Amino acid sequence: MATATGWQAERPHDGNVENLVDWWGRFDDPAVAELIRTAEINSPTLAKAVARISEARATVTSTRADAWPTLTDDGSVTRAKSAITLGKTNVTSLTTTRSNAQDASWEIDLFGKVRSSRESAQAQLEARVDDWHDARVSLAAEVADDYVQYRACSQLILAYQQAATSYAQTEKTTRASAAAGMTAASDAYLADANTASANATVTQQNVTCEELVKSLVALTGADEPTLRTIIDRPGAPDLPQPAAFRVESVPADLLRQRPDLASSERALAAAYASIGQARADRFPSLSLSGSMTVSATNLTAPLSSWSFGPSLSIPLFDAGKRKAAVNSAQASYDEQLAVYHSAVLTAVKEVEVALVDLDGAARRSDDARRAVEQYRGYENATEINWHAGFDTLLTLEQARRSYTSANITYIEVQRDHIRSWISLYKALGGGWQTSDAVTSTARTTPTASQGTTL
């Protein structure tokens, strides 16, 4: 399908062109890589993907076996006792019967039915491996995103607590002024309401942080006390900063960069092979079969028999059943082709959106930082005037709240900036490629006990 020759959104120009596979290790916070390693070991999502690979691998083995002859052997030994009466004498006899039968059959793949079935199963196996890689990329991005949100959430709690303290101080001053008759009683009610609202915001922010901890516990599979030692370790940066990277690829490169697109393409190949399998079923089938039987008893000489010959099965009339199967396979292929086209368009959109968000967050970050610096200067100047008696305490508290509000905005912008990098990493496929040059990392087939680190 036709794709754009370049990205329409502004691309990041800073950073280096590096392999994204080990991108998590280039954060300035080792907790990011540690959380992802823990998640890969314990994630039920990855375990499910590995199980699906094992199932697909077994299907491939089964379809490959259909191309070979089958041989069965059936042997038996029977011991029988019989008794007859001759006059007054009872005569008994023991008879042992031995038999052995061998049957062989082989359906010759004249029209590629077995070959198409094998190709379909192999494509499904490759799709399952690609799904495993996609699950790893998505899991790593989700863990990192939650951790960034948690670190930002902790910083926001401090900022909201500062705002609540400021509102409480304003309430205290306003009540004293209202009691002295210098301020209207309505101002005291308003100050009280502002303090209650600020305290509620702090409480809600604490709830949000705790919910993020629970989410990380579920994603990583670690127990909560162990997880908290990782995410709350002393000396950790306020927000983990990733290494910047440049986007040198074009939209068409996504076909080689995203495992979900590779999986969709393999599913399309499997659907195409199924058409050949359905078509071959409409043609005659030729089989070779043979059998050999040997049986003997202790009372008779051994008897043996054998047979061998071809058999030809020709479909004469099935009321359109086989033709309908071909049409159904073709329809399934057309459906999968539409799914593939949609997946490509969605992938391009996700990269474009991530680039727009990243550029917007970068631009907002500069303005937000400058706003914090200016509001900080405004607060300092107001405090000097207050000490000199030129401004009231209410004016000082308003200046402090303005600075706190600007600081909250700056924390949120920084958080969104980092999350945009993570979204871009995921949209670009996390460094996964179908190229043979990266087979040791990207095309490794997992086993049930494997835990590969991104």
N, C-alpha and C positions, 0 to 999 in steps of 0.2 A: 504494500500500500504506500501511497505517496506521503511523505512526511516533510515538514519544513526543513530548510537548509540551515537554520540557525535559531537560537532562542530569541524571542521578542523582548523578554524582560531583561533588566540590567543584571549582568553577571558580576559576582565578586571578583575584584582584581587583586586583592591582597592574598598572601599565602603562596604555597608551592603546589606544583602538580605532583601529588604523591598518591601512592596506593592507599585506598581508604580502608583496606582490610584491617589494619592495625590502628585505625584512627582513634579508638577509645583509649589506647595507651598514651596518646599525645595530649590528653587533658592534663591540666595542672593539678587535678585532684585524683589520686589513685583509687578512691572509692568507686569511681565510675566503672573502671575495668574490673574491679573486684566484684561489684554487684552483678555485672554481666556474666562473669565466669560462674558465679554461684547460680544464676538463673539458668544457664545452659546445662548445668549438671542436674538440676532438680526440676526443670520445666516439664509439666505433663504435655504441653503442646508439642515440644520437640520429641518426647517419647511417642506420642501418637503418630507424628510424621515418620519416625523410624519404623514403627510397626507397619505403616502403610507401604513403606519401601520393601520390607520383608515379604509382605503379601504380594506385591507386584513382582518381586524376584521369583517367588514360587510359581506365579502364573507363567512367567517366561519359561521356566524349566518345564512346566507342564506342556506348553505349546510346542516347545522344541522336541519333546518326546513324541509328539504326534507324527513327526517326519520319519521316525524309525519303525522297523517291524516290531511286532509284539509276539512274545513267545510265552506260553503257559505250559506247565507240567502238572499232571494230576495222577497221583499214584495211590494205590490202596492195597491193603492186605486184610483178608477176611478169614476167620477161623470158624468152622461150622461143625457141629456134632449131630449125627443122625443115628437113629436106632430103629431096628425092625425085629419082628418076632418070627422065627422059623420053627414051627412046632412048639416045643417047650424051651427053645433056646433063644435068648435075646442077643442080637448081633448089633454092635455099635461100631461106628466109624467116624474118624475125624478127617475133615477136608480143609485144606488151606488153599485159598484162591489169591493169586497175586495178579495185579493189573497195573499198567502204566500207560498213560495217554499224553501225547504232546500235540499242542495246537499252535500254529504260527499264522499270522496274517500281516499284511502290509498294504496300506492304501497308497497307491502311487499318486503323487501330487501333480496331475497332468495340467491343471489350469491355475495353479498357484493358490489354492485355498489355504493350505497349511502355511505356505510362505507368508501370505497376507496376515494370517492370524498371528504368526510369530512376530512380524513387523509391528503389528498393533500392540502386542504385549510388551515389546521392547520399548516402544515409544511411551507407553504408560509408565513403565519403570523409570525412564529418564524424567518424565514429568513429576513423579513422586520424589525423586532426588532433588529436583529443582524446587519443589514445594518445601522440602526440608531446609534448603538454603534460604528461601524466602521467609520461613518461620524464624530462622536464626536472626536475620536482618531486622525483622519486625520486632522480635523480642528484645533485642539489644536497644533498638531505638525507643521502645516503650519504657524499658527500665531506666535508661538515661533521662528520658523526658520527665518521668515521675521524680527522679532524684533531683533534677534541676528545679522542678516546681517545689519540692520539699525544702531545698536550701533557700529559695526565694521566699517561701512561706515563713520560714524562721526569721528572716530579715524583716518581713512585713509585720510580724508580731511585735518586734521591737519598735518599729515606726508607729504602729497603732497604739502601743502602750504609751509612747511619748505624747501622742495626740490626746489620749485619754487623761494623762497626767495634766496636760495643759488645760483641758476642759475642766478638770476638777479644781485646778487653781483659780480659773476664771469664775467658776461657780462660787467658790469660797469668798472671793473678793466681791462678787456681785451681791451675795447675800448680806455681807457686812455693810455694803453701801446701801442696800435697800433697808436694812434695819435702822441705819442712821438717817433715813429719809432722803438720801441724796440720789437714789435710783428708784425707778418705778418697780413695783412688785412684779409686773409682767416680765421684766428683764431677769429677775431671779428664777421665775418658772422656766423661762427659755434656757437659761444657763444650766438648770438642773436637767432639763430634757436633753441638752447637748451632751452632758456628761454620761447620762444613761445610754444614749445612742452610741457614744464612743466605747463604753464598756461592752456593749453588746457586740460591736464590731470586733473587739479583741477576742471575745469568747468565740465568735463564729470563725475567726482566723485560726484559733487553736483547734477547732473541730476540723477545719480543712487540712491542717497539718497532720492530724491524727489519721484522717482518712487516707492521706497519701502514704503514711507509714503502713497502713493495712494493705494498700494496693501493692506496695513494694514487697511485703511479706508474701502475698499471693503470687507475685511474678517470680520472685527468686526462690521460693520454697524454703527459705531460711526461717528459723524461729525468731520471734520478735526481739528478744534480748540481744541475740547475736547481731541481728540487723541494725539495731540502734547503736551498737558499738562501732559499726562501720559508718553509718550516716552522720553520727554525732561525735566523731573522733576529734580530739583537741587539735587545734592548729589547722583545721580544714579551711579552705578559702570560703568567703561569703557565698560566692557563686562559682562553680567549676567553669573554667574558661577553656574552650576547645581550640585546637590548632586550625587556623584558617586554611582553606584550600581553594584553588582556582578550578573553574568549570571549563575545561577545554573541549569537551565532547559536544556533539550535535545531536538533535533529536533522534536521528536514525541509529545512533550508538546505543540508545536505550535497549534495543533488541539484544545487545550483547552485555548489557550492564545490569539488567533487572531479572532476577530469577523467576519472578511471577510471569513475566512475558515469555521467558523460555519455557516455562511449564505450560502456558497456554498454547504455545506453538507446537510442543510435543503432543498435547492433547488433540490438536488439529491434525497432526500426522497420524495419530492412532485412529481418528475418525475416518481419515482418507483410506487407510489400510483396510478398515472394516468394509468399505465399499467393494474392494477387490475380493474380500472373503465372501460377501453376499453374492457377487456376480459369479464366482466360481461354483457356487452351490447350484447354479442353474444348469451346469453342464454335466455330462456323464462322469461317473467315477469308476475307476478301475482298481480292483483289489486282487492281490494274490494271497491264497490261503492254502494251508496244507495241514494234515494231521497224521499221526502214526500211533497205533494202539497195539500193545502186547499184553496178553493175559495167559495165565497158566494155573493149573491145579495139580495137586500131587497125584491125581488119578488120570490126568490126560496130558498129552503133549502140548507145548506152548503154541498159542495161536497169535498171529500177527496180521495187522491190516494197515494200509496207508492210503492216503488220497492227497492229490495236489492239483491245483488248477486255478485259472483266473476267473474272476466274476466281474461282470460289467453291469452297472446300474444306470439306467437312462430315465430321467424324469419325463414322463409323457403328459401327465395332466395333474395339476394341483390346484386348479381354480384360481390361479394368479398369486398363490402364496409366496413363491420364491421371488417373483417380480416385485411384489409388495415389500419384501425384505430388502431388496436393492433400493427401492424408493425411500424406504425408511432410513437406510444407511446414508443415502445421499442427503436426505433432509437433516440428519444428525450432523453431517459434515458442514452443511450450510449454516446450521445454528452455531456450531463451534467456530466457524469462520467469522461470523458476526461477533461472537464473544471475543475472539482474538482482536478484531478491529477495535472494538470498544476498549479493550484492555490497553492497546497502544495509545489511543486517544486520551484515556484517563492518565496514563503514565506521563505523557507530555504535559498534560494539564497540571499534574502534581508538581512537576519540576518548575513549570512557569510560576505557579502560585508560591512555591517555596522561595524562588528567586525574588519575587515581588515582596514577600514578607521579610526576607533577609535584608533587602535593600532599604525597605521602609523602616525596619527596626534600627538599622545602622544610622540612618539620617535622624530618626527621632532620638537616638541615644545621645548624640552631640547636643541637641537642643535641650534635652532633659537634664544633662549634666550641667549645662550652662545655667539653666533655671535654678538648680540646686545651689550653685555657687552664688548666684545673685540674691536668692532668698536668704541664704546664709549671711551674706553681707548686710542685707536689710535687717535681719534679726539682730545682728551685732550692733548696728547703728541705732536701732530702736532701744536696745538695752542700755546703751551709753546715754541716750536722751532720757530714759526713765530714771537712771541713777542721778542725772542732773536735774530732774524735776520738770523736764519739758514734755514728757509723754506719760500717759497713765499706764497702770498695770494691764488694763484691758487691751490697750494698743500693743503692748509688748507680747501678750499672750496671742493676739491675732497674728502677729509677725511670726511667732514660734510655730503656730499651726500652719501658716503658709509654707514655712520651710519644711515642716513635717510632711505636708501634702505633696510638695515637690519631690521630696526624697522617696515617698511611696511610689510616685509615678516613675521615677528613675529606676527603682528596683524592678518594677514591672516591665519596663522597657528592656532592661538588661536581661531579665528572664526570657522575654519574648525573643530577643536577639539570639540567645543560645538555643532556644527551642527551634528557631528557624534554621539554624545550622544543622540540628538533628533531623529536622524534616527534609532538608536538602540531601543530607546523607542517605536517608531512607529512599527518597525519590530517585536518586541516582543508582540505587541498587546496592548500596553499601560496599562498593568495590568488587562485587561478584562479577565474574566474566565467564563466558563460555569458551574463551580462548584456551588452547592447549598450553599456553605459557603459564597459566595459573592452575593447572590441574591439581597440584599438590594442596592447594588451599580451597579452591572453589568447586571442583568437581569430585571431591572425595565422597565416596559412598559411605554413609554412616552405618555403624552397627548398633545393636541395642544398648551397648555399654559405652558408646563413644560420646565424648563431650568436647567438641572442637571449639576453640575460642576465636571470636571474631577479631 
